[in-house]
Amino acid sequence: MNNLTELEVENLRHLIGEHSLITKKLEFYAQNCQDPELQSIFQRDAQAAKENQQQLLTFL
């Protein structure tokens, strides 16, 4: 995918940054959550956001 336009690269970087922020917030919520079921959901979703971020990085 070396033929990305400048706008596409900028959009990818924005999406990658947003996934990073989402990951950090969900990890924070999981660490501060008292409900084990909800904590598990936050952890699972944080992992999914991190995986999505890594996948997006492959396009750069």
mmCIF file of the N, C-alpha and C atoms, coordinates in Angstrom:
data_MODEL
# 
_entry.id   MODEL 
# 
loop_
_atom_site.group_PDB 
_atom_site.id 
_atom_site.type_symbol 
_atom_site.label_atom_id 
_atom_site.label_alt_id 
_atom_site.label_comp_id 
_atom_site.label_asym_id 
_atom_site.label_entity_id 
_atom_site.label_seq_id 
_atom_site.pdbx_PDB_ins_code 
_atom_site.Cartn_x 
_atom_site.Cartn_y 
_atom_site.Cartn_z 
_atom_site.occupancy 
_atom_site.B_iso_or_equiv 
_atom_site.pdbx_formal_charge 
_atom_site.auth_seq_id 
_atom_site.auth_comp_id 
_atom_site.auth_asym_id 
_atom_site.auth_atom_id 
_atom_site.pdbx_PDB_model_num 
ATOM 1   N N  . MET A 1 1  ? 0.822   -1.190 0.000  1.00 0.00 ? 1  MET A N  1 
ATOM 2   C CA . MET A 1 1  ? 0.000   0.000  0.000  1.00 0.00 ? 1  MET A CA 1 
ATOM 3   C C  . MET A 1 1  ? 0.871   1.261  0.000  1.00 0.00 ? 1  MET A C  1 
ATOM 4   N N  . ASN A 1 2  ? 1.834   1.294  -0.834 1.00 0.00 ? 2  ASN A N  1 
ATOM 5   C CA . ASN A 1 2  ? 2.718   2.453  -0.890 1.00 0.00 ? 2  ASN A CA 1 
ATOM 6   C C  . ASN A 1 2  ? 2.104   3.619  -1.652 1.00 0.00 ? 2  ASN A C  1 
ATOM 7   N N  . ASN A 1 3  ? 0.950   3.438  -2.235 1.00 0.00 ? 3  ASN A N  1 
ATOM 8   C CA . ASN A 1 3  ? 0.341   4.468  -3.057 1.00 0.00 ? 3  ASN A CA 1 
ATOM 9   C C  . ASN A 1 3  ? -0.700  5.278  -2.304 1.00 0.00 ? 3  ASN A C  1 
ATOM 10  N N  . LEU A 1 4  ? -0.514  5.463  -1.024 1.00 0.00 ? 4  LEU A N  1 
ATOM 11  C CA . LEU A 1 4  ? -1.462  6.241  -0.233 1.00 0.00 ? 4  LEU A CA 1 
ATOM 12  C C  . LEU A 1 4  ? -1.246  7.734  -0.481 1.00 0.00 ? 4  LEU A C  1 
ATOM 13  N N  . THR A 1 5  ? -2.336  8.449  -0.548 1.00 0.00 ? 5  THR A N  1 
ATOM 14  C CA . THR A 1 5  ? -2.226  9.899  -0.680 1.00 0.00 ? 5  THR A CA 1 
ATOM 15  C C  . THR A 1 5  ? -1.887  10.491 0.683  1.00 0.00 ? 5  THR A C  1 
ATOM 16  N N  . GLU A 1 6  ? -1.501  11.745 0.670  1.00 0.00 ? 6  GLU A N  1 
ATOM 17  C CA . GLU A 1 6  ? -1.175  12.432 1.915  1.00 0.00 ? 6  GLU A CA 1 
ATOM 18  C C  . GLU A 1 6  ? -2.386  12.469 2.844  1.00 0.00 ? 6  GLU A C  1 
ATOM 19  N N  . LEU A 1 7  ? -3.557  12.679 2.291  1.00 0.00 ? 7  LEU A N  1 
ATOM 20  C CA . LEU A 1 7  ? -4.787  12.710 3.079  1.00 0.00 ? 7  LEU A CA 1 
ATOM 21  C C  . LEU A 1 7  ? -5.084  11.345 3.697  1.00 0.00 ? 7  LEU A C  1 
ATOM 22  N N  . GLU A 1 8  ? -4.870  10.281 2.939  1.00 0.00 ? 8  GLU A N  1 
ATOM 23  C CA . GLU A 1 8  ? -5.094  8.933  3.461  1.00 0.00 ? 8  GLU A CA 1 
ATOM 24  C C  . GLU A 1 8  ? -4.139  8.616  4.608  1.00 0.00 ? 8  GLU A C  1 
ATOM 25  N N  . VAL A 1 9  ? -2.893  9.010  4.460  1.00 0.00 ? 9  VAL A N  1 
ATOM 26  C CA . VAL A 1 9  ? -1.903  8.802  5.524  1.00 0.00 ? 9  VAL A CA 1 
ATOM 27  C C  . VAL A 1 9  ? -2.304  9.589  6.764  1.00 0.00 ? 9  VAL A C  1 
ATOM 28  N N  . GLU A 1 10 ? -2.728  10.821 6.563  1.00 0.00 ? 10 GLU A N  1 
ATOM 29  C CA . GLU A 1 10 ? -3.168  11.648 7.685  1.00 0.00 ? 10 GLU A CA 1 
ATOM 30  C C  . GLU A 1 10 ? -4.368  11.021 8.390  1.00 0.00 ? 10 GLU A C  1 
ATOM 31  N N  . ASN A 1 11 ? -5.304  10.509 7.613  1.00 0.00 ? 11 ASN A N  1 
ATOM 32  C CA . ASN A 1 11 ? -6.472  9.857  8.205  1.00 0.00 ? 11 ASN A CA 1 
ATOM 33  C C  . ASN A 1 11 ? -6.087  8.588  8.963  1.00 0.00 ? 11 ASN A C  1 
ATOM 34  N N  . LEU A 1 12 ? -5.169  7.820  8.418  1.00 0.00 ? 12 LEU A N  1 
ATOM 35  C CA . LEU A 1 12 ? -4.697  6.620  9.106  1.00 0.00 ? 12 LEU A CA 1 
ATOM 36  C C  . LEU A 1 12 ? -4.034  6.971  10.426 1.00 0.00 ? 12 LEU A C  1 
ATOM 37  N N  . ARG A 1 13 ? -3.204  7.991  10.423 1.00 0.00 ? 13 ARG A N  1 
ATOM 38  C CA . ARG A 1 13 ? -2.536  8.414  11.655 1.00 0.00 ? 13 ARG A CA 1 
ATOM 39  C C  . ARG A 1 13 ? -3.554  8.863  12.692 1.00 0.00 ? 13 ARG A C  1 
ATOM 40  N N  . HIS A 1 14 ? -4.579  9.546  12.237 1.00 0.00 ? 14 HIS A N  1 
ATOM 41  C CA . HIS A 1 14 ? -5.645  9.982  13.150 1.00 0.00 ? 14 HIS A CA 1 
ATOM 42  C C  . HIS A 1 14 ? -6.357  8.767  13.752 1.00 0.00 ? 14 HIS A C  1 
ATOM 43  N N  . LEU A 1 15 ? -6.700  7.801  12.925 1.00 0.00 ? 15 LEU A N  1 
ATOM 44  C CA . LEU A 1 15 ? -7.375  6.602  13.414 1.00 0.00 ? 15 LEU A CA 1 
ATOM 45  C C  . LEU A 1 15 ? -6.494  5.813  14.388 1.00 0.00 ? 15 LEU A C  1 
ATOM 46  N N  . ILE A 1 16 ? -5.216  5.725  14.080 1.00 0.00 ? 16 ILE A N  1 
ATOM 47  C CA . ILE A 1 16 ? -4.278  5.017  14.952 1.00 0.00 ? 16 ILE A CA 1 
ATOM 48  C C  . ILE A 1 16 ? -4.196  5.710  16.304 1.00 0.00 ? 16 ILE A C  1 
ATOM 49  N N  . GLY A 1 17 ? -4.120  7.034  16.284 1.00 0.00 ? 17 GLY A N  1 
ATOM 50  C CA . GLY A 1 17 ? -4.083  7.788  17.535 1.00 0.00 ? 17 GLY A CA 1 
ATOM 51  C C  . GLY A 1 17 ? -5.354  7.614  18.347 1.00 0.00 ? 17 GLY A C  1 
ATOM 52  N N  . GLU A 1 18 ? -6.491  7.598  17.673 1.00 0.00 ? 18 GLU A N  1 
ATOM 53  C CA . GLU A 1 18 ? -7.763  7.412  18.371 1.00 0.00 ? 18 GLU A CA 1 
ATOM 54  C C  . GLU A 1 18 ? -7.840  6.020  19.005 1.00 0.00 ? 18 GLU A C  1 
ATOM 55  N N  . HIS A 1 19 ? -7.366  5.004  18.298 1.00 0.00 ? 19 HIS A N  1 
ATOM 56  C CA . HIS A 1 19 ? -7.379  3.658  18.873 1.00 0.00 ? 19 HIS A CA 1 
ATOM 57  C C  . HIS A 1 19 ? -6.448  3.573  20.084 1.00 0.00 ? 19 HIS A C  1 
ATOM 58  N N  . SER A 1 20 ? -5.344  4.283  20.035 1.00 0.00 ? 20 SER A N  1 
ATOM 59  C CA . SER A 1 20 ? -4.431  4.325  21.173 1.00 0.00 ? 20 SER A CA 1 
ATOM 60  C C  . SER A 1 20 ? -5.124  4.945  22.385 1.00 0.00 ? 20 SER A C  1 
ATOM 61  N N  . LEU A 1 21 ? -5.812  6.044  22.163 1.00 0.00 ? 21 LEU A N  1 
ATOM 62  C CA . LEU A 1 21 ? -6.536  6.715  23.242 1.00 0.00 ? 21 LEU A CA 1 
ATOM 63  C C  . LEU A 1 21 ? -7.638  5.818  23.809 1.00 0.00 ? 21 LEU A C  1 
ATOM 64  N N  . ILE A 1 22 ? -8.374  5.164  22.936 1.00 0.00 ? 22 ILE A N  1 
ATOM 65  C CA . ILE A 1 22 ? -9.436  4.260  23.374 1.00 0.00 ? 22 ILE A CA 1 
ATOM 66  C C  . ILE A 1 22 ? -8.856  3.131  24.218 1.00 0.00 ? 22 ILE A C  1 
ATOM 67  N N  . THR A 1 23 ? -7.736  2.576  23.777 1.00 0.00 ? 23 THR A N  1 
ATOM 68  C CA . THR A 1 23 ? -7.079  1.498  24.526 1.00 0.00 ? 23 THR A CA 1 
ATOM 69  C C  . THR A 1 23 ? -6.716  1.959  25.929 1.00 0.00 ? 23 THR A C  1 
ATOM 70  N N  . LYS A 1 24 ? -6.102  3.128  26.026 1.00 0.00 ? 24 LYS A N  1 
ATOM 71  C CA . LYS A 1 24 ? -5.681  3.652  27.337 1.00 0.00 ? 24 LYS A CA 1 
ATOM 72  C C  . LYS A 1 24 ? -6.880  3.898  28.247 1.00 0.00 ? 24 LYS A C  1 
ATOM 73  N N  . LYS A 1 25 ? -7.938  4.459  27.702 1.00 0.00 ? 25 LYS A N  1 
ATOM 74  C CA . LYS A 1 25 ? -9.129  4.727  28.519 1.00 0.00 ? 25 LYS A CA 1 
ATOM 75  C C  . LYS A 1 25 ? -9.770  3.431  29.000 1.00 0.00 ? 25 LYS A C  1 
ATOM 76  N N  . LEU A 1 26 ? -9.909  2.463  28.110 1.00 0.00 ? 26 LEU A N  1 
ATOM 77  C CA . LEU A 1 26 ? -10.522 1.198  28.511 1.00 0.00 ? 26 LEU A CA 1 
ATOM 78  C C  . LEU A 1 26 ? -9.674  0.465  29.543 1.00 0.00 ? 26 LEU A C  1 
ATOM 79  N N  . GLU A 1 27 ? -8.360  0.522  29.400 1.00 0.00 ? 27 GLU A N  1 
ATOM 80  C CA . GLU A 1 27 ? -7.479  -0.096 30.399 1.00 0.00 ? 27 GLU A CA 1 
ATOM 81  C C  . GLU A 1 27 ? -7.639  0.609  31.742 1.00 0.00 ? 27 GLU A C  1 
ATOM 82  N N  . PHE A 1 28 ? -7.748  1.922  31.726 1.00 0.00 ? 28 PHE A N  1 
ATOM 83  C CA . PHE A 1 28 ? -7.969  2.683  32.960 1.00 0.00 ? 28 PHE A CA 1 
ATOM 84  C C  . PHE A 1 28 ? -9.291  2.289  33.603 1.00 0.00 ? 28 PHE A C  1 
ATOM 85  N N  . TYR A 1 29 ? -10.333 2.198  32.789 1.00 0.00 ? 29 TYR A N  1 
ATOM 86  C CA . TYR A 1 29 ? -11.647 1.811  33.319 1.00 0.00 ? 29 TYR A CA 1 
ATOM 87  C C  . TYR A 1 29 ? -11.593 0.409  33.929 1.00 0.00 ? 29 TYR A C  1 
ATOM 88  N N  . ALA A 1 30 ? -10.896 -0.506 33.262 1.00 0.00 ? 30 ALA A N  1 
ATOM 89  C CA . ALA A 1 30 ? -10.790 -1.876 33.764 1.00 0.00 ? 30 ALA A CA 1 
ATOM 90  C C  . ALA A 1 30 ? -10.054 -1.911 35.101 1.00 0.00 ? 30 ALA A C  1 
ATOM 91  N N  . GLN A 1 31 ? -9.004  -1.117 35.231 1.00 0.00 ? 31 GLN A N  1 
ATOM 92  C CA . GLN A 1 31 ? -8.225  -1.096 36.471 1.00 0.00 ? 31 GLN A CA 1 
ATOM 93  C C  . GLN A 1 31 ? -9.010  -0.510 37.640 1.00 0.00 ? 31 GLN A C  1 
ATOM 94  N N  . ASN A 1 32 ? -9.932  0.376  37.347 1.00 0.00 ? 32 ASN A N  1 
ATOM 95  C CA . ASN A 1 32 ? -10.672 1.067  38.394 1.00 0.00 ? 32 ASN A CA 1 
ATOM 96  C C  . ASN A 1 32 ? -12.091 0.555  38.575 1.00 0.00 ? 32 ASN A C  1 
ATOM 97  N N  . CYS A 1 33 ? -12.417 -0.521 37.925 1.00 0.00 ? 33 CYS A N  1 
ATOM 98  C CA . CYS A 1 33 ? -13.762 -1.080 37.981 1.00 0.00 ? 33 CYS A CA 1 
ATOM 99  C C  . CYS A 1 33 ? -13.844 -2.138 39.087 1.00 0.00 ? 33 CYS A C  1 
ATOM 100 N N  . GLN A 1 34 ? -14.930 -2.147 39.817 1.00 0.00 ? 34 GLN A N  1 
ATOM 101 C CA . GLN A 1 34 ? -15.118 -3.115 40.901 1.00 0.00 ? 34 GLN A CA 1 
ATOM 102 C C  . GLN A 1 34 ? -15.872 -4.360 40.434 1.00 0.00 ? 34 GLN A C  1 
ATOM 103 N N  . ASP A 1 35 ? -16.682 -4.227 39.411 1.00 0.00 ? 35 ASP A N  1 
ATOM 104 C CA . ASP A 1 35 ? -17.490 -5.332 38.895 1.00 0.00 ? 35 ASP A CA 1 
ATOM 105 C C  . ASP A 1 35 ? -16.619 -6.214 37.993 1.00 0.00 ? 35 ASP A C  1 
ATOM 106 N N  . PRO A 1 36 ? -16.397 -7.480 38.373 1.00 0.00 ? 36 PRO A N  1 
ATOM 107 C CA . PRO A 1 36 ? -15.523 -8.355 37.583 1.00 0.00 ? 36 PRO A CA 1 
ATOM 108 C C  . PRO A 1 36 ? -16.010 -8.572 36.148 1.00 0.00 ? 36 PRO A C  1 
ATOM 109 N N  . GLU A 1 37 ? -17.306 -8.643 35.963 1.00 0.00 ? 37 GLU A N  1 
ATOM 110 C CA . GLU A 1 37 ? -17.837 -8.854 34.621 1.00 0.00 ? 37 GLU A CA 1 
ATOM 111 C C  . GLU A 1 37 ? -17.581 -7.625 33.740 1.00 0.00 ? 37 GLU A C  1 
ATOM 112 N N  . LEU A 1 38 ? -17.831 -6.466 34.285 1.00 0.00 ? 38 LEU A N  1 
ATOM 113 C CA . LEU A 1 38 ? -17.591 -5.230 33.557 1.00 0.00 ? 38 LEU A CA 1 
ATOM 114 C C  . LEU A 1 38 ? -16.093 -5.033 33.317 1.00 0.00 ? 38 LEU A C  1 
ATOM 115 N N  . GLN A 1 39 ? -15.283 -5.388 34.291 1.00 0.00 ? 39 GLN A N  1 
ATOM 116 C CA . GLN A 1 39 ? -13.829 -5.294 34.157 1.00 0.00 ? 39 GLN A CA 1 
ATOM 117 C C  . GLN A 1 39 ? -13.353 -6.170 32.992 1.00 0.00 ? 39 GLN A C  1 
ATOM 118 N N  . SER A 1 40 ? -13.918 -7.356 32.892 1.00 0.00 ? 40 SER A N  1 
ATOM 119 C CA . SER A 1 40 ? -13.567 -8.267 31.807 1.00 0.00 ? 40 SER A CA 1 
ATOM 120 C C  . SER A 1 40 ? -13.953 -7.689 30.445 1.00 0.00 ? 40 SER A C  1 
ATOM 121 N N  . ILE A 1 41 ? -15.107 -7.049 30.374 1.00 0.00 ? 41 ILE A N  1 
ATOM 122 C CA . ILE A 1 41 ? -15.554 -6.418 29.126 1.00 0.00 ? 41 ILE A CA 1 
ATOM 123 C C  . ILE A 1 41 ? -14.596 -5.308 28.729 1.00 0.00 ? 41 ILE A C  1 
ATOM 124 N N  . PHE A 1 42 ? -14.207 -4.457 29.699 1.00 0.00 ? 42 PHE A N  1 
ATOM 125 C CA . PHE A 1 42 ? -13.270 -3.377 29.412 1.00 0.00 ? 42 PHE A CA 1 
ATOM 126 C C  . PHE A 1 42 ? -11.932 -3.929 28.917 1.00 0.00 ? 42 PHE A C  1 
ATOM 127 N N  . GLN A 1 43 ? -11.443 -4.979 29.554 1.00 0.00 ? 43 GLN A N  1 
ATOM 128 C CA . GLN A 1 43 ? -10.165 -5.566 29.159 1.00 0.00 ? 43 GLN A CA 1 
ATOM 129 C C  . GLN A 1 43 ? -10.238 -6.154 27.751 1.00 0.00 ? 43 GLN A C  1 
ATOM 130 N N  . ARG A 1 44 ? -11.336 -6.836 27.467 1.00 0.00 ? 44 ARG A N  1 
ATOM 131 C CA . ARG A 1 44 ? -11.511 -7.438 26.142 1.00 0.00 ? 44 ARG A CA 1 
ATOM 132 C C  . ARG A 1 44 ? -11.573 -6.353 25.064 1.00 0.00 ? 44 ARG A C  1 
ATOM 133 N N  . ASP A 1 45 ? -12.320 -5.299 25.345 1.00 0.00 ? 45 ASP A N  1 
ATOM 134 C CA . ASP A 1 45 ? -12.448 -4.218 24.373 1.00 0.00 ? 45 ASP A CA 1 
ATOM 135 C C  . ASP A 1 45 ? -11.136 -3.448 24.202 1.00 0.00 ? 45 ASP A C  1 
ATOM 136 N N  . ALA A 1 46 ? -10.374 -3.303 25.276 1.00 0.00 ? 46 ALA A N  1 
ATOM 137 C CA . ALA A 1 46 ? -9.064  -2.654 25.188 1.00 0.00 ? 46 ALA A CA 1 
ATOM 138 C C  . ALA A 1 46 ? -8.135  -3.469 24.298 1.00 0.00 ? 46 ALA A C  1 
ATOM 139 N N  . GLN A 1 47 ? -8.169  -4.770 24.453 1.00 0.00 ? 47 GLN A N  1 
ATOM 140 C CA . GLN A 1 47 ? -7.335  -5.646 23.627 1.00 0.00 ? 47 GLN A CA 1 
ATOM 141 C C  . GLN A 1 47 ? -7.748  -5.553 22.161 1.00 0.00 ? 47 GLN A C  1 
ATOM 142 N N  . ALA A 1 48 ? -9.037  -5.494 21.904 1.00 0.00 ? 48 ALA A N  1 
ATOM 143 C CA . ALA A 1 48 ? -9.523  -5.375 20.523 1.00 0.00 ? 48 ALA A CA 1 
ATOM 144 C C  . ALA A 1 48 ? -9.074  -4.053 19.905 1.00 0.00 ? 48 ALA A C  1 
ATOM 145 N N  . ALA A 1 49 ? -9.143  -2.970 20.665 1.00 0.00 ? 49 ALA A N  1 
ATOM 146 C CA . ALA A 1 49 ? -8.706  -1.663 20.161 1.00 0.00 ? 49 ALA A CA 1 
ATOM 147 C C  . ALA A 1 49 ? -7.213  -1.686 19.862 1.00 0.00 ? 49 ALA A C  1 
ATOM 148 N N  . LYS A 1 50 ? -6.448  -2.340 20.715 1.00 0.00 ? 50 LYS A N  1 
ATOM 149 C CA . LYS A 1 50 ? -4.997  -2.441 20.507 1.00 0.00 ? 50 LYS A CA 1 
ATOM 150 C C  . LYS A 1 50 ? -4.682  -3.245 19.242 1.00 0.00 ? 50 LYS A C  1 
ATOM 151 N N  . GLU A 1 51 ? -5.422  -4.326 19.039 1.00 0.00 ? 51 GLU A N  1 
ATOM 152 C CA . GLU A 1 51 ? -5.219  -5.145 17.841 1.00 0.00 ? 51 GLU A CA 1 
ATOM 153 C C  . GLU A 1 51 ? -5.593  -4.365 16.583 1.00 0.00 ? 51 GLU A C  1 
ATOM 154 N N  . ASN A 1 52 ? -6.674  -3.599 16.657 1.00 0.00 ? 52 ASN A N  1 
ATOM 155 C CA . ASN A 1 52 ? -7.067  -2.770 15.527 1.00 0.00 ? 52 ASN A CA 1 
ATOM 156 C C  . ASN A 1 52 ? -6.009  -1.727 15.215 1.00 0.00 ? 52 ASN A C  1 
ATOM 157 N N  . GLN A 1 53 ? -5.434  -1.143 16.260 1.00 0.00 ? 53 GLN A N  1 
ATOM 158 C CA . GLN A 1 53 ? -4.369  -0.150 16.084 1.00 0.00 ? 53 GLN A CA 1 
ATOM 159 C C  . GLN A 1 53 ? -3.190  -0.799 15.356 1.00 0.00 ? 53 GLN A C  1 
ATOM 160 N N  . GLN A 1 54 ? -2.800  -1.989 15.785 1.00 0.00 ? 54 GLN A N  1 
ATOM 161 C CA . GLN A 1 54 ? -1.674  -2.678 15.157 1.00 0.00 ? 54 GLN A CA 1 
ATOM 162 C C  . GLN A 1 54 ? -1.974  -3.000 13.695 1.00 0.00 ? 54 GLN A C  1 
ATOM 163 N N  . GLN A 1 55 ? -3.201  -3.376 13.418 1.00 0.00 ? 55 GLN A N  1 
ATOM 164 C CA . GLN A 1 55 ? -3.581  -3.680 12.047 1.00 0.00 ? 55 GLN A CA 1 
ATOM 165 C C  . GLN A 1 55 ? -3.528  -2.431 11.172 1.00 0.00 ? 55 GLN A C  1 
ATOM 166 N N  . LEU A 1 56 ? -3.975  -1.304 11.713 1.00 0.00 ? 56 LEU A N  1 
ATOM 167 C CA . LEU A 1 56 ? -3.935  -0.054 10.964 1.00 0.00 ? 56 LEU A CA 1 
ATOM 168 C C  . LEU A 1 56 ? -2.498  0.369  10.676 1.00 0.00 ? 56 LEU A C  1 
ATOM 169 N N  . LEU A 1 57 ? -1.597  0.093  11.602 1.00 0.00 ? 57 LEU A N  1 
ATOM 170 C CA . LEU A 1 57 ? -0.189  0.447  11.410 1.00 0.00 ? 57 LEU A CA 1 
ATOM 171 C C  . LEU A 1 57 ? 0.421   -0.260 10.204 1.00 0.00 ? 57 LEU A C  1 
ATOM 172 N N  . THR A 1 58 ? -0.100  -1.411 9.853  1.00 0.00 ? 58 THR A N  1 
ATOM 173 C CA . THR A 1 58 ? 0.457   -2.145 8.709  1.00 0.00 ? 58 THR A CA 1 
ATOM 174 C C  . THR A 1 58 ? 0.201   -1.430 7.386  1.00 0.00 ? 58 THR A C  1 
ATOM 175 N N  . PHE A 1 59 ? -0.756  -0.513 7.355  1.00 0.00 ? 59 PHE A N  1 
ATOM 176 C CA . PHE A 1 59 ? -1.067  0.204  6.119  1.00 0.00 ? 59 PHE A CA 1 
ATOM 177 C C  . PHE A 1 59 ? -0.132  1.386  5.870  1.00 0.00 ? 59 PHE A C  1 
ATOM 178 N N  . LEU A 1 60 ? 0.619   1.774  6.885  1.00 0.00 ? 60 LEU A N  1 
ATOM 179 C CA . LEU A 1 60 ? 1.547   2.904  6.711  1.00 0.00 ? 60 LEU A CA 1 
ATOM 180 C C  . LEU A 1 60 ? 2.847   2.459  6.087  1.00 0.00 ? 60 LEU A C  1 
# 
